[in-house]
Amino acid sequence: MTETQEQWYHRQAVEQLAQHIPFERDSASKAEQIEMLRGLVIRHGRDMDPDLFGFEARNELIRLGLWNRIGSTHG
């Protein structure tokens, strides 16, 4: 599966947020970022290739219960 530019931008946003969230110290900002991440994954996650995610982002998405929304569930 080749990513479109739009898919690349969405994946980059998800990956960067997921990598940043564990290091956010302000609890209000952290909660806001988790909600932003959740919204992105719910809207665009199905169109993302799970193999393109890095280790840290994948772990955070798993921790937040969002990993199962990444990638197509129907082959």
Backbone torsions as a table, in degrees:
resi	resn	phi	psi	omega
1	MET	NA	121.8	177.5
2	THR	-94.6	132.3	-179.6
3	GLU	-76.2	141.0	168.5
4	THR	-79.9	167.8	178.2
5	GLN	-60.8	-40.9	179.2
6	GLU	-62.5	-43.3	177.7
7	GLN	-62.7	-38.9	178.7
8	TRP	-61.6	-46.1	179.2
9	TYR	-61.1	-44.1	179.1
10	HIS	-63.1	-44.0	-179.5
11	ARG	-64.6	-41.1	178.5
12	GLN	-61.0	-42.4	179.1
13	ALA	-62.5	-45.4	179.2
14	VAL	-63.2	-47.0	-177.3
15	GLU	-62.8	-45.2	-178.5
16	GLN	-66.9	-41.3	176.6
17	LEU	-62.8	-46.9	-178.3
18	ALA	-61.5	-35.7	179.5
19	GLN	-74.3	-29.6	-176.0
20	HIS	-83.0	-36.4	-172.5
21	ILE	-51.8	-45.0	-178.4
22	PRO	-61.1	-21.5	-176.5
23	PHE	-99.4	-4.0	179.8
24	GLU	-72.2	126.2	-177.6
25	ARG	-92.8	-29.5	-179.0
26	ASP	-79.5	118.6	-173.4
27	SER	-65.8	-33.2	178.3
28	ALA	-68.1	-43.2	177.2
29	SER	-64.1	-40.5	179.9
30	LYS	-61.7	-44.9	179.9
31	ALA	-62.9	-41.0	178.8
32	GLU	-63.7	-42.1	179.9
33	GLN	-67.1	-37.5	176.8
34	ILE	-63.2	-41.1	178.0
35	GLU	-65.9	-40.1	176.1
36	MET	-61.1	-45.5	179.8
37	LEU	-62.0	-45.9	179.9
38	ARG	-58.9	-44.4	179.4
39	GLY	-62.1	-43.9	178.6
40	LEU	-61.8	-44.9	-177.8
41	VAL	-66.7	-41.0	-179.9
42	ILE	-64.9	-40.8	-178.8
43	ARG	-76.9	-37.7	-168.6
44	HIS	-124.9	-8.1	-173.6
45	GLY	-58.4	-35.3	-177.9
46	ARG	-62.1	-27.9	-178.3
47	ASP	-89.4	4.7	-177.0
48	MET	-100.0	145.1	178.2
49	ASP	-87.5	115.0	-177.4
50	PRO	-61.0	-26.5	-179.1
51	ASP	-68.5	-15.2	-177.2
52	LEU	-89.4	-5.6	-178.9
53	PHE	-84.0	142.7	176.2
54	GLY	-78.1	168.4	-175.8
55	PHE	-58.3	-49.1	-175.8
56	GLU	-64.9	-44.7	179.9
57	ALA	-63.5	-43.6	179.3
58	ARG	-59.5	-45.7	-179.5
59	ASN	-61.5	-41.0	-179.3
60	GLU	-69.5	-39.7	177.4
61	LEU	-63.8	-38.1	176.0
62	ILE	-64.7	-46.6	-178.8
63	ARG	-58.3	-38.0	-178.4
64	LEU	-86.1	0.2	178.4
65	GLY	74.9	23.8	-176.9
66	LEU	-106.5	-11.0	-174.0
67	TRP	-60.4	-35.1	-178.3
68	ASN	-68.3	-7.8	177.3
69	ARG	-95.9	0.1	179.9
70	ILE	-92.5	129.0	177.5
71	GLY	86.3	163.2	-178.3
72	SER	-73.4	132.7	177.7
73	THR	-89.3	-10.3	177.2
74	HIS	-119.4	110.4	-173.8
75	GLY	-40.4	NA	NA
